[in-house]
Amino acid sequence: MTIAGSLTSLVAQHGYLGIALLVGVEGFGMPAPGETAIILGAGYAAHGELAIVAVAFTAFLAAMTGDSIGYLIGRTGGGG
């Protein structure tokens, strides 16, 4: 399975949770395809499988949470 196929299946199988995971991980500094997950979520919303407002809200919350985790890691003595 290709990387693109893995991403598609993650968002397809887990929906909002898959989007939240990828965006959140990217938010705290790990290289992850968060923007790609949002685009995939928007595509699924266009086909009626997800709600676009919920995709946007999930991405917003995941990015904010990921950023906060990254800040806390750096603030409490994380590497760097």
C-alpha positions in Angstrom: 0.0 0.0 0.0 1.3 3.5 -0.9 1.6 6.4 1.6 -1.3 8.1 -0.1 -3.4 4.9 0.2 -2.6 4.7 3.9 -3.7 8.3 4.5 -6.9 7.8 2.5 -7.7 4.6 4.4 -6.9 6.3 7.8 -9.3 9.1 7.1 -11.8 6.8 5.5 -11.9 4.3 8.3 -11.6 6.6 11.3 -13.1 9.8 9.9 -12.7 12.7 12.3 -10.4 10.8 14.6 -8.0 10.2 11.7 -8.0 13.9 10.8 -7.5 14.8 14.5 -4.6 12.4 14.9 -2.7 13.6 11.8 -3.3 17.3 12.4 -2.5 17.1 16.1 0.7 15.2 15.6 1.8 17.7 13.0 0.9 20.5 15.4 3.3 19.5 18.1 6.2 19.3 15.7 6.4 15.8 14.1 6.4 15.7 10.4 2.9 14.5 9.5 0.6 15.2 6.6 -2.0 17.3 8.5 -3.0 19.5 5.7 -3.4 16.5 3.4 -5.7 15.0 6.0 -7.8 18.2 6.0 -8.1 18.1 2.2 -9.1 14.4 2.3 -11.7 15.2 5.0 -13.0 18.0 2.7 -13.2 15.6 -0.2 -15.2 13.1 2.0 -17.4 15.9 3.0 -18.1 16.8 -0.6 -19.2 13.3 -1.1 -21.5 13.4 1.9 -19.5 11.0 4.1 -18.3 13.7 6.6 -19.7 17.1 7.6 -17.5 20.0 6.4 -18.1 22.1 9.5 -17.1 19.1 11.7 -14.0 18.6 9.6 -13.0 22.2 10.1 -13.8 22.2 13.8 -11.9 18.9 14.3 -8.9 20.3 12.5 -9.0 23.5 14.5 -9.2 21.7 17.9 -6.5 19.2 16.9 -4.1 21.9 15.7 -4.7 24.0 18.9 -4.2 20.9 21.1 -1.0 19.9 19.2 0.4 23.3 19.4 -0.2 23.4 23.2 1.4 20.0 23.6 4.4 21.2 21.7 4.6 24.4 23.8 4.5 22.3 27.0 7.2 20.0 25.8 9.5 22.9 25.0 8.6 24.8 28.1 9.2 21.9 30.5 12.6 21.0 29.1 12.0 19.2 25.9 14.9 18.7 23.5 16.2 21.6 21.5 
